[in-house]
Amino acid sequence: MDGHTIPTLKQTLLDLSNVVANKSLKPLDGKIIDINGPIVKVAYEHAAIGQICEIQRNPLEKPILGQVIAIQDQIALISPFEACNGLSSGAIVKPLGKELTVKVGDELLGRVVDGLGNPIDSLDDISDKARAIPVKGVAPSPLDRPLVQEPFTTGLRAIDAAITLGKGQRIGIFGPPGTGKSTLISAIAQHCDADVIVIGMIGERGRELREFLDRHLPVEKRDSVVVVASTSDRPPMERLYGAHVATAIAEGFRDQGKSVMLLMDSLTRVARALREIGLAAGEIPTRRGYPASVYPALPEIIERAGRSEKGDITAIYTLLVEGDSQTDPIAEEAKSLMDGHIVLSQEIADSGRYPAIDVLKSLSRVMSDVVDDDHKEGALELRKLLAKHHEIELLLQVGEYEEGSDEVADRAVELMSKIHEFLAQKVEQPSKLDETIDNLRELLNHD
């Protein structure tokens, strides 16, 4: 090093020292300047979108968590995970410095947790032996996803015969109020062949949670079930995170090599939580009042389910359809993101038939990959008979149908009562897949 370089380095270090000494460092903390409904405005120069923060209350109360959802100039908009009771203008907001995690392990089985993964069942805390995994995980790479190749048995003939699911499939149950969506998923939870069942009850009434646990979840099944409950009275951010927590728990068990059933009731209420957050942040509403930010948030949840090299998550999401599903933006978007749809019919429900599944409007996009040719042909013929009977239904009602004019129609009329009997099923009477296929063959005279 020559003699000219050393003075230059010394001078540079001296200059830097003077800059640091005279520089007023900006604080990392923020301060509340406004509270409006579910949104807290904070003067916070170092905020970043998605950042988790601690919002201080009075010294006697624990701080509450919130997430930065928007930044306007140097004002951060934060959506808290709890009610804003006890917050005041000028309160300190600190960055948490880490992402939210949830503990996943065998210690979690049989437990009920809230939308952040905290136990609410009056039992002990989740053991530290359980592995902490990020609540907002990343979906597997498309090229790392094995193909869906094995059937997933629900125990319900209408699904297993005509809308057969595959392990790792994502499918939605679509229906208007009162058609039995919650009853259907409780039946699937009781009779499916998964190693672990994760149930996300998002935005449901508190009464329904207790009713599900006491009436619809058999005692012998509880040791393989985890329930994530974020009821309708909880803040929208907790309801949204409840969906992510349920998915993260399912991911944790999938990473252990297990076959997981993820049941989420309901995705519509997750979308409504997103709508509440977006509108409170000042976003412009579009169709049905949903801001644009709702639509990219849905695949962030749905795409995390499916198969991996270690295990699989078969996911079923319920969606409340108001009016025609073609005009319901959330139902329409969800159908485009999933591997099929099970449509519940108000007409079938009103007739007293359970489950109220409209087979003709329902579809499993992986069915042809997980069933044999004989099963495929039987399901196709079942659909043909249902479609033909629907076509001539008016003629039958007015007495204008002429027997002998159409062979398929004659067969549909002859078998329809037996087909309806086959599709109807009591919750407490599951059917094994082999039994279902044998019954289908017998019904259609395929033996």
C-alpha positions, 0 to 999 in steps of 0.5 A: 500500500503506497503512502498516498492511500493511507491518508485517504482511508483515514480521511474517509473513516473520519468523514464517516464518523462525523456523519454518524455522530451528527445523524439523528437516527430514526426510531424503529417504533411507530405511534398510533395516530388514528383508530377507525373500526378494524384499522389502526393508522400508525406513523411508522417510517419503517413499515413494510407490507405484511409486517407483523407488529406489536401494538402496546396497550396500557402497561397492565395488558398484553400487547396485541398483534397486527399486520401492516396491510397498506402504506400511505406516504409514511402512514401504515395501516394495520389490521389487528388480530384482536379487538381494538379495545384498550388502544389509544392515540399515541400508543407505541407500535413495535415490529415483532421481528419475526413471522407468525408460526404455529406448533405442529405435532402429535401433541396437537391431535384432539385439540381445538385452537383459535385463528392464531393456533393458540389452544382454546379448549382449557387443556394444557399448552401445546408442548414445546416438542411440537415443531413450529412452522410458518403460518403463511407457508409457500405452496410446493413448486408445480414441478415437485407435485406428484400426480394424483393417482389414488382414490380418496374414500369419503364413505358417501356413495354419491361422491365415491361412485359418481364424483370420486376424489383423489388423494391430494385433490382440492375441491369445493362444496357449493350450495345455498343456505340450508342445503347441508354443507356443514352436515356433509363435511361432518359426515366426510370427517367421520368416515374418510380414510385420512390419517389426520383431519384438520377442520377449519371453522372460519366465521361460523357461529359459536353454537355450531362449533360446540354442536360439531364437537359434541354431536358430529365428531365421534369420540373414537375419531377425535384423537386424529382431528385438529379443529381451528376455530375463528368464529364470526365475532372475531376480527377479520384478520384473525378469521383470515389467518385462521384459514392459513393456520389450518392449512399450515397445520395440514402442511406440518402433518403432510411433511410427516408423511401422513395423508391429511384431510383439510376441511374448511368451512367456509371459504366464503367467510374467508373471502368476506374477511378479506373484503372487510380488511380491504374496504376498511383500508380504502380499496375500491369495491368491485363485484358484490363489494369485493375489492381486487385484493381478494382474488389473488389471496384465495390461491395463496390458501388453496395452492398450498394443499395437494400432494408433495414428495412426503405426503398429501393434503386432500382439501375440501372447501365449502362455499355459500352460493347466493343466487346463481353461482355464475354471478357469485364472484367468489364461487366463480373464482373458486371453481377456476382454482380447484380440481372439481366442485360438488354442487348441493341442490335446494330442490333435492334438499327440500325433497328430504334427500341427503346428501343433497348433491346434484350429481349432474352439476358436480365434477371431479377433474381427477376421477378418470385418473383414480378409478378403473374403466369399469367404475368409469363406465358405471359412473358415466351411465349413471349420469346419462340416466340422470340427465335423460330423466331430467330431460323428460321430467316435465313430460312425466309430470303432465302425463305426456311421456310415451313409453317405448319411444326412447330406450334410454328414457324408459330405462331412466324411468324404470331405475330412477327410484333405485338411483335416488335410493342409492344416492341417498344415505344416512350420516351414520351409515358409511359405505366402503369404496368396494361396496359402493362400486359393487352396489353401482354395478348391481344397480346398473346390471353390470355384473 
